[in-house]
Amino acid sequence: MFKTLLASLLALVTAASFAAVDINKATPADLDSIKGIGPSTSSKIIEERKTSPFKAWADLIQRVPGIGDKRAAKLSSEGLTVNGDAFKPTAKPVVEKKPVDKKPAATAVK
């Protein structure tokens, strides 16, 4: 009985250590606990959050310098969420290239 209780308690503590950290509710210490966020980034996040809470990952990426899609994916894999959501990469718009005209340039007739 004691072993079962101890194992359950240990499982609960382990699960709590992997809990997600929501960027809109996290303290500076919570943010610093995420691998990839240091004091500089956490202070930028806190300052931007004072303006208004982050609506989504795209809002975070736009407002906090140094966080792009690649870093957002890494932070999300470490447990950071925005309003409880993990980062989902967005498809970049396809830019069509204009066809190159390979005709020789017309030369002026003298």
Secondary structure as GFF3:
##gff-version 3
##sequence-region A 1 110
A	DSSP	alpha_helix	2	17	.	.	.	ID=ss1
A	DSSP	beta_strand	21	22	.	.	.	ID=ss2
A	DSSP	alpha_helix	28	32	.	.	.	ID=ss3
A	DSSP	alpha_helix	39	51	.	.	.	ID=ss4
A	DSSP	alpha_helix	57	63	.	.	.	ID=ss5
A	DSSP	alpha_helix	69	77	.	.	.	ID=ss6
A	DSSP	beta_strand	80	81	.	.	.	ID=ss7
###
